[in-house]
Amino acid sequence: MIILVATMKAKQGKEAELEAALKSVIPKVELEKGTLKYMLHRAQDDAGQFLFFEKYVDKEALDFHGSTPYLKELFSTIPDLLGEKPSITLYEEIAAIKK
């Protein structure tokens, strides 16, 4: 399993626009075969701070996700909404609660 954690910070006054743009891809990502989780979060103390938690069955699924037209469109749309460069970190799942 591959875990991707991405954090993004909206420009002042662009919080709602960034949230809408990020949420817009979720229905499309839900249809991807190898994407197991794709969760968008907002910081409780900062309405402009967003975090994606993503889980993929393997590198091929992650690569497919990154190559989709809707993700490419998202990343061409959001630079004007971001206050700083997104942070993206890949993790390997080593233990989890199974519920």
N, C-alpha and C positions, 0 to 999 in steps of 0.2 A: 504494500500500500504506500502511496505517496500522499503526503499532506502538504498543502500550500497555504501559507498565511500571508495575506496581503493587507497592508494598512494604507489608508489614504486620508489626507487632510484637505478639506474644502477651503477655497478662498473665502474670506469674510464676505457674507452676503450671498454666497453660492451654495450654501448647505443643501437647500431643498432641491436645487437643480442637479447637484451631484448625486444625491440620494435617488432621485427619479431615474437618472441615467443608469446607475448601478443596478437598481431593481428591475429595469427593463429587460435585462438579459436573462434573468432567472428562469422564466418559462421556457426559453430556448435551451438553456443549459440542462434543464430537467430532462430533456429528451435524449441527452447524450448517453450512450450505452455504458461507458466506463466511468462516469462521474457518479460517485456514491453520495457525496454531501457537497452542498454549495450554499453556504449560510452567510448572510450579510448581517452585520451587527453595527450598532451605533454606540459610541461611548456615552455612559450615563452623565458624565460631567462636561461633555463637549459635543454639541450637536453637529459639529463639522468633522468629527473624527470617526472614520469607518474602518471596519475590519471584515475581511472575507476569510472564512474557514472553508477550505475545499479539500475533498478526499477523493482520490482516484485509485482505480484498481492497479494501475501500472503506469510506466512512463509513456507508453503509447497512448493511453487515454488522456494524459496530461498534454501531450504533444498535439493530439487531435483537438482538444479544447482550445489550445492556443492558436490553432490554425483556422478556426471557424470565422466566417465573414462577420458574424454579429459581434464577436469579441474584438476583431480588428476595427470594426466600426466604432465600438465603445471607446477603444483606446485612441482613436482619432478624434473623438468628440470631447473627451473629458480634460485634456490638458489645460484648457482655458478656465476650467472649474476648480483646478487643484492649486492649493497654496504651496505645495512642495512635491517633490518627486515621490511616487509611491514606494513603499518598502515591500519587497517580496522575498519570502524565505521558504525553502523547501525542507520538509522533515520526513523522516521515516518513522512510521508507527511501530512502537516496540511493546506497548502494553495498553490495554483499554478495558473499561467496564463494558460488558456485553449485556445490554438490556434491549 
